[in-house]
C-alpha cells in the first residue's frame, strides 16, 4: 500500500506539474500571472483603484482576446522606481515583476536583470517590431534585443510655460523668447515687476536644452558625440554641459528659479501647478497651444480660481538613443506570455487606455456620442482615483492611442505632433548605438559615484561652477572616465563599420 501511495503521489505531481525558475513549462490549469510594475510621474493610485483597472484589463484579456494569462498591475512613483526595481531584480525575490520599465538597457542586461528577447521577435513581438522599425536598435546590446523601446514622442518640444496674466501685466513680449538667453531677458523684466516671485522651477534641464544647439548627442550616460563626427568625448567636458551649469548658476544667483534648487523634491509641474512658481520649463510632444490649455485646465493654486497659462518654444530635441523601454525580468516564469503582453502595450488600444487613463466608470465616462471622455461627476484631473496620464511617455506606443477629453488635452502629449517631431528631428551619427559596459564596469561604478556627487548641485545651479566644475572634471578622470571613452570608442567604430 505504501508503494502504491508513492506511485500515485508521483503520478499526481507529474500531472499537475510544478513551476520553477529557469526552465520547465507550467502544466497547471491555472493561468500564468504576469506582473507589470509601471512607474508614474503623478500621484500613485491607491490599491483599490489599481485593482479596478487590473480587473478591467483581465476581463478584456479573457473575454475579448481569449488569452491564457492574467496581469497583476503595480504602480510605483518614478523616484522610488529607479531604486526599487533594480534592487528587486538583483535579489530575485518572489515580488519581482515580470515586465519592467528599463531605464538603462546596457547596465541592466550586463547585470542579468532582463533576458534577451530575440526568440520572441518573429512571433509574440512581431507586430510591434514591424511597426517600430529601426527604433528597435535602441533596445539592442551587442546585437541582441534586450528591450522594446517606447514608441513615442521622445523628441520633445521644450517650452517655457507661464502664468499668462502676470507676464502680460509685466509687459513682457513673449514673441522675443526663442532660447535660454532670450528667456533670461524676459525673466529679468519679470523680476523687476515681481521681485518676490520666480517664473522658473528648476534649471537641471538646461544641458538637454542646449544639446541640439551645440549638436551634442549623449552616448550612454558619460560620453557624447559633437557635430557629425563619430568621435566620442567626455560628455561633461562638452559645451552643452558646461554652458548649462554656468547658465543655471547665473539664473539662481539672479533669483529667477526656485531658491531651494536640488533640495526641493517636488516635480517641476507640481511646483508650477500649485502656484509656488509662476513659470516652468518642460518638454512635451505637443504644440504650445495644447500645453498652455493643459496647464490652464489642471493647475490648482488653491484659491478656487482658474489661472490661464501661455507657452513658448525655446528648443526642440534632436533624436537620441533611447535607453527607456520595456523588458522581461530574469525571474519571469512565462516569458512568452510576458512578450505577448508587451506586444499589446504597442498594438492594443484598450490595454493602453486602461494603463494610462484608468477604468471606465471609475476614472472617466464617455459623452453622449461616444467620441470624447469626461471625468465622473464631481471629479477632475487631481481627484480621480486612478490617473497615469503623466506617465504616457514612459511606456508603449504613444503615437496612436489617446482618449480625448471634452475639457481638452490632459496628458501633455499628442501622437500626431509627437510623430512629426520624431520624423523631422536631426539624427546624430551614433543614433541607435548602445555601448556594452562589461569591460569598464569598475570604472563606470566609480564614475557614477562622482556624477551622483556633483551633477545635481551643478545642474540645479546650487554651487559656483568656477569652484566645483574643475573638481568634478578631475574626479571623473581619477575615477577612470577616459578608459570608458576609449572602450566605447572601440565599440562605436565596430558598430559604424557593421552598420555602414
N, C-alpha and C positions, 0 to 999 in steps of 0.2 A: 504493500500500500504506500510505503514511504517512497519507493522508486517511482510508482505511478504518479504520486503527487509532484515529484520533482519534474517528471516528464511533462505533465500538464502545465505546471507553472512556467517551465521553459518555453513551451509552445505558446502560452498566453503572452509572454514577453515578446516573442518574435512577431506575433500577430499585431500587437499594439505598437511595437516599435519604441524607440527612445530618441530623444533629441539631444545632441551634443555639439560642441563647437568643432569646427574644422572638418566636418565631413558628412556623415550619412544623411540620407533623406528622411524626413519625418513621415511616419507611416500611420499616424493617428488620423481620426476623422475630424479632429479639431482644426480649424483654420489657423494658419500662421498669423501671428500678430506682429505687424511692422510698426515699430515706434519711430515717429518723426519728432525730433526736437528742433523747433524753429525759433529763431530769435525775433524779438520785436523792438522797435525803436520808440514805442509808446508804452503806455501802462500795460502791465501784464494782466490779461483777463483772469478772472477768478476761475477756480476749478470747475464750478458748476456750469458756467458759460462755455468753457472749453469743452466740457463733456457733451453739451448740446451740439456743438459743431462737430465733434468726433462722431456722435451718433448719426448726424445727418450724412457725413461722409461714408460711414459704414453701411447705412441703408442704401445709399447710391451704389456703392461697390457691389453689394449683394444683389440688389433687385434690378438695377439697371445694367450693370456691367457683368454680373454673374461671376464676380471674382471669387477666388478661393482663399483670400487673405483678408484680414481686418487691419485697421490702422489705430494706433494709440497716439494721441496728439499731446505733445508738451510744448508750452510756450515759455521762453526764458528771456529775460531782459538782456539786451545786447551787451551791456557792461559785464554781466555775470557770465554770459555765454562764452566769451573769449577766454575765461578762466576755467569754467566748469567743464566744458566739453573735452578739451584736451586732457584734463585730469581724469575724467571718466574713461576716455579712450585708452589712456596709459594704464589704468588699473584693470580695465576689462571686467568690471563688476556686472552684476545682474541688471542694474539700472541703465547700462549703456544703451544709447539709442541705436537703432539700425540704420536710419537715414539721417545724416547730419549735414549742416551747412559747413562747408570747408572754407576756411579763411586763409590758409597758407598751404597750397596743394603740395609744394615741394617738401616742406617740413613734415607735413602730416603723412605723406607717402613714405618718406625716409624713416619715420618713426614707426611705420607699420600700423598707423591708426586706421587707414582706409585701404580697401582692396582694389586691385585692378578691375576695370570694367570691360575689357576688350571682349571677353567671351559672350557678353550680352549686346554687343554693338550691332550684330546682324539680326537680332531677334527682338528682345524685350525693349531695347533702346533705339531701334532703327528709325521709327517715325521722328523721334526727337533729333537724332543725329542728321537725318536727311534735311530737316528744317533749318538747323543752326549752321550747317555747312562748316566753313573753315574756323568758325568760332570754337569748335571742339579742341583746336590746338592749344587753347588756353588751359585746358584740363589735362594735358599730356605732360608726363615727366619721363624723360629718357625714352620717348617713343611709345609709352603705354598710357592708356586713358585711366586716370585715377579720379576724375571729377567731371561732371557735366556742368560746364559754366552756365551761369544765368544768362538767359537770352532776353536782354532788357536794355533800357536806355542808360547804359553805363557811361556813355558820353554825355556829360552834363552841361547844361546852360547855367553858368554861375551868375547869380543875381544879388544885387543889394535890394532888400525888401524893407520898406519903411512905412512909418505912420504918415499917411498922405497929408492929413490936415496940418500937422505940425511942420512938415517940410515946406508945404506951400505957404504957411504963415511966416516962415523964416525967409521967404523969397528965394529959395534955392532953385536954380534951373537944372532939373534932373536930366535934361537932354544933353548936357555937357558931360555927364558922368559916363565914361566908357571903359575905365580901368581903375586900378587901385590908386594911381596918382590923382586922377580927377575926382575919385571918391574922397580922397584926403582933403581936397579943396572944399568939397561940399560939407564934410564933417567939421572943418574949421569954421565955416559960416554958421552951422548949427550950434556949435559950442558957444559962439558969441550970443546967439539968441536964447539958448537954453544951457546955461553954464552948469546946472546940476543934473542934466540928463546926458545919457550916452546913446548913440544910434548905431552901435555895433556891439555884438555879443563877444565873440572870441576872434582871435587873429590866427588861429592854428591852421586855417585852410590856405593861407597866403602862398605857400610853396606850390600847392596844387594849382592855384590860380595863375601863378607865374610860369608854370611848366610849358604851356602852349606858346606863350610869348617868347620864351627863350629856346623853344624846340628841344626841351629836355624830356626824356621819357625814362621813367624808372624801370629797371630790370631786376626782378626780385625786390628786395627792400633796400639794399645797401648800394647798388650800382645803378648806372644810368648811361644812356647814350645822349649825345648832344648833336643836333642837326641831323644830317643824313648819314653820318658815319656809324659803323657798327663797332667802333672802338668804345670799350667800356671805361667808365671813370667812377671814382668815389662820389656817390650822389650828394653827399653832404659838402663837397667842395664845389658844387655847381653854382652858377649864378642864381638859378631858381631858388635854391635853398638859402644861399647867403643873403640875397636881396629880400627874401621873405622875412627872415628873422630881424633884419635891420628895420624893415617897414613895420613889423609887429611892435618892436620896442618903441619906435617913434610914435606910433598911434597910441600906445599905452601911456607914454610919457605926457602926451597932449590931452589925455582924458577922453579919447574917442571911444574906447572899448571898456567892457566890463572890468571894473577895478579889481575883482577877485582873480581874474586870469585863470590859470590852470587849477586854482583851488576851488573854483566853482564846479560842482559835479553835475549840475543840471544840463540838459541838452540845449543846443542853440535855439531850437524852436520853442522849447518850454519857456526860456527866458523872455523871448520877444513876445510870444503869445500871451504871457501873463502880464506884460506891460513893464517889467523891470528895465528892459531895453526897448528903445523905440525904433530900432532897426537891426538888421541881421544880414549876414552873407550866407547864402545856402546855394547848393547846386541841385537842380531838378532836371528831369527830362520832360519839361513842359515849358510853354511860352510864358512871357511876362504877364499878360493879362490874366491867364488862368491861375497863376501863382498868387497874384495880387488878390484875386477873388477868393482863393482858398484861404489865405490868411485873414481876409475880412470876415469870412464865414466862421472860422474856427477860433480866432483869437478871443480870449476872455480876460479882460483886465480886472474883473471882479467888481465893476461898477455898474453892471446892468446895461451898459451902452454898447452900441456897435461902433467899432473903430475901423475906418477904411484904410486899406493899405495900398501902396503902389509898389512897383518893381521895375528895375532897370538892369539890363545885362552888362556885366563887367568882364566876362571871359567865357570862352567855350573850349571845352576839352578837345585834345587830340585823342585818338584811340590809345588804349593802354592794355597791355596784357593783364587779364582779369583773373586773379587767383581766388575769386569767390565763386562758389558753386555748390553743387550737391554731390555727396559721396555716400558710399556704403561702408559702415564700420566693420572692422576685422572680426567682431564678435557676432555679426548677423548670422542667424541660423538658416535663413531662407533668402539668400541674396538675389535669386531670380525673381521672387515676388517683390523684393525691395526695388529691383530695377524696373519692374512693371509699374510700380507706384511712382517712381521718379519720372517715368515717361508721361504719366498723367499730369504731373506738375507743369509740363510744357505743352501738352496737347489737349487737355480736357478742361473746358470752361467751368464746369460745376466744381471740380476739385479746387481750381484756382480761386474762384469766387468764395467758396466756403473758407479757405485758409486766410484770405485777405479781408473779406467783408463780413464773415460770420454766417449765422443761420437765419434763414427767412423766418419772420415772426419774432424772433428774439432780438435781432440786430438791425433788421431792415424789413420793409414791406414794399410791394410793388404798387405803382399807381394804377389808375383805372384801366388804362390800355396796355399795361404790362411793358412799357418802354423805358421807364425810369424807376428808381427806387427812392425811398424816403425813410427817415428814422421812424420807429414806432412812436406813437403819441406820447409826448412828454419827455422824449429823449433827444439827444444831439450827439455830435461827434465825441464829446468828452464823457458822456454818461451811458452810452450803450454798453451792455455787458461785455461784448467781445469786439475788439477793434484792432486789427493789424494792418490798417491801411498804410501806415508809415513804414511798413516792412515790405512793401511790394517790390522794392528794388533789391531785395536780398535773396529772392528765391524764384526759380522757374522762369516762365515766359511772360514778360510784361508788355509785349508789343501788341497783343491782340485782346487779352481778356480783362476788360474793365467794365464793371457796372457803372451806370451813370446816375448820379443823384439829382433830384429836382433842384436842390439848393446850389448845385454847381460842383466843380471838381474838388473832391475831398482828399485825394491821395497824393497830390503833388506830382503826378505822372500823367503822361499822355502817350499812348502807344504809337500813334501816328507820328507825333512830333519827335518822340524818342528814336524812332526808326530813321527819321530824316536826319537827325543829328548823327546817329551812328554811321549811316551810309555816306555822309558827307564830311566826316571828320578826317583829318590827316592821319596817315598810318606811319608810325615810327619804324625804323629799319629792322628792329628785332621784335616786332609785334608777334605774339604767339610763342616766343621762346621762354621756357621756364627752366631755370638752371637747377641741376641736381646739387644738393648741399652736402652729400656724404663725405666728400674729400676734405671739406673745410668745416666740419661740424663743430669742432672745438673753437675755431676762430669765430664762427657765427654765434655761438653761445656767449663768447666774451664780448663781441661787438654789440650783441643785443643788450647786454647789461649796460654798456656805455650809452647806447641810444636811449634806453629807458631812463638813465640818469640825467641826460642833458636835453633831449629834444622837446619835451613838454615845456620846460621853463623858457627855452629859446623861441619856440614857435608861437607860444602864447604871448611873448613879449615881457615875461616876468623879470628877466635879467638883462643886463647890458651885454650885448654881443661882443663889444670891444674887449671885455674881460673874460667871458665864458666861451666864446666861439673858438679861440685858439686852443684853449684847454680841451675842448671837445674833439677837435681835429687830432690833437696829439694823442689823446686817449684812444681814439679809433685806430690810429697807426700802431700804438702799443698793443692793442687787442688783436691785430692781425688783419685789418681790412684790406691791405694791399695784397695779401695772399688770396683773399676772397675774390678780389677784382681779377687777379691773374688766372685763377681757376675757372671763373665764369667766362673769361675771355676765350680760353681754350675750348670750352663747350660751345660758346657762341660761334666761333669760327667753324666748328664742325657742323653746327646747325645751319649756318648760312650756306655752307658747301652742299649739304644734303637737300636744302630747300631751294637752291638757285635754279 
